[in-house]
Amino acid sequence: EPERDQTLDEVREEVIAAWQDLQTDNAILTAAEDMVAQLDAGDDMLTVAMDSGGIPQVSQAFGRTGSTDGIIGPELARAAFVGGEGTAGHLQSPEGDVIVFQVSSVTPASAGETSEIAAMMQNTFADQVFSGFVEGLRQDMPIRINQETLNRLIGLE
């Protein structure tokens, strides 16, 4: 069958379903924006959630990458860390759910704790310096490899 445009009668049901899904998504996002505006105006989360038919949930403390139990994902954690205490916002999760959140408290990192990046840098810094030194020597002094001796040393002969 040659390629052709479909008629409206052939795709009517699919078009109606797609339009209804779009209207539903837009209504949910508009409701989320309204909830965030109410939170920014000073309303409390419990009242806003109850008025919209939702159930508020309090999370445990989490870091920039989310919670260790996976309840708070990295997308939500990044959005929450954009603002400070009292900041409200919304986002659409990878699963398609719209989440409205409000940061209730911020706990600054303690000076004694090392971050994952600092630990990684501490573990790899010496290797990077040594690699840079060896590479500099290779550029300054030509190196010849005696393949026969190397093969004997590593057991290939």
C-alpha positions in Angstrom: 0.0 0.0 0.0 1.6 3.3 -1.0 2.3 5.9 1.6 -0.4 8.5 2.2 -1.9 10.9 4.7 -4.7 9.4 6.8 -8.1 10.9 6.8 -9.6 12.4 10.0 -12.1 9.6 10.2 -9.3 7.0 10.3 -7.5 8.8 13.2 -10.4 10.5 15.0 -10.2 8.3 18.2 -6.4 8.7 18.5 -6.6 12.5 18.0 -9.4 12.8 20.7 -7.4 10.6 23.1 -4.2 12.7 22.6 -6.1 16.0 22.9 -7.7 14.8 26.2 -4.3 13.6 27.6 -2.8 17.0 26.7 -5.7 18.9 28.4 -5.4 16.7 31.5 -1.6 17.3 31.7 -2.1 21.0 31.3 -4.8 21.0 34.0 -2.5 19.1 36.4 0.4 21.5 35.8 -1.9 24.5 36.2 -3.1 23.1 39.6 0.5 22.5 40.6 1.4 26.1 39.8 -1.6 27.3 41.8 -0.5 25.2 44.7 3.0 26.7 44.6 1.6 30.2 44.4 -0.5 29.5 47.5 2.6 28.1 49.3 4.6 31.2 48.3 1.8 33.4 49.6 2.2 31.9 53.1 -0.4 29.1 53.2 0.8 25.9 54.9 1.3 22.6 53.0 -1.4 20.7 54.9 -4.1 23.2 54.0 -3.0 23.5 50.3 -2.8 19.7 50.0 -6.2 19.1 51.6 -7.9 21.8 49.5 -6.6 20.1 46.3 -7.5 16.6 47.5 -3.9 15.5 48.0 -2.1 14.0 51.0 1.0 15.8 52.1 4.0 13.7 53.0 7.0 14.7 55.1 10.3 13.4 53.9 13.4 12.5 55.9 16.5 14.6 55.4 18.2 14.0 52.1 21.2 15.2 50.2 21.7 16.7 46.8 21.5 13.2 45.1 18.3 12.2 46.9 17.6 9.9 49.8 19.4 6.7 50.4 16.1 4.7 50.4 15.2 6.0 46.9 12.0 7.8 48.0 13.4 11.2 47.1 14.9 10.9 43.6 17.8 13.0 42.2 15.4 15.1 40.1 13.4 16.2 43.2 16.5 16.7 45.3 18.0 19.0 42.6 14.8 21.0 42.5 14.6 21.3 46.3 18.2 22.4 46.5 17.6 25.3 44.1 16.1 27.5 46.8 16.5 27.9 50.5 14.2 27.2 53.4 10.5 27.9 52.6 11.0 27.5 48.9 8.2 25.8 47.0 8.1 24.3 43.6 6.8 21.5 41.4 8.3 19.1 38.9 7.2 16.2 36.8 8.9 13.0 37.8 10.3 10.6 35.1 7.2 8.4 35.8 4.9 11.3 34.8 3.7 12.2 38.3 3.6 15.9 39.2 5.1 16.6 42.6 4.6 19.8 44.6 7.2 20.4 47.3 8.1 22.9 49.9 11.5 23.0 51.7 10.7 23.1 55.4 14.3 23.2 56.8 17.9 23.2 55.6 20.7 21.6 57.4 24.1 23.0 56.4 26.8 20.4 55.9 29.2 20.1 58.8 32.8 21.1 58.3 34.1 17.8 59.5 32.3 15.7 56.8 34.1 15.1 53.5 32.0 15.2 50.4 32.1 12.4 47.9 34.0 14.7 45.5 36.6 15.5 48.1 37.1 11.9 48.9 37.5 11.0 45.3 40.0 13.9 44.8 42.0 12.7 47.8 42.2 9.2 46.5 43.1 10.0 42.9 45.2 13.2 43.3 48.5 11.3 43.9 47.9 9.1 40.9 47.1 12.1 38.7 50.3 13.9 39.8 52.4 10.8 39.2 50.8 10.2 35.8 51.5 13.8 34.8 55.2 13.5 36.0 55.7 10.3 34.0 54.1 11.8 30.9 56.3 14.9 31.2 59.4 12.6 31.4 58.3 10.7 28.3 57.9 14.0 26.4 61.3 15.3 27.5 63.3 12.1 27.2 62.6 9.6 24.4 62.0 6.2 25.7 63.0 3.0 23.9 61.4 -0.3 24.8 63.4 -3.5 24.2 60.5 -5.7 23.3 62.4 -8.9 23.6 63.5 -8.2 27.2 60.0 -6.9 28.1 58.5 -10.2 26.8 60.9 -12.2 28.9 60.1 -10.1 32.0 56.3 -10.5 31.7 56.5 -14.2 30.7 55.6 -14.2 27.1 58.8 -16.0 26.1 
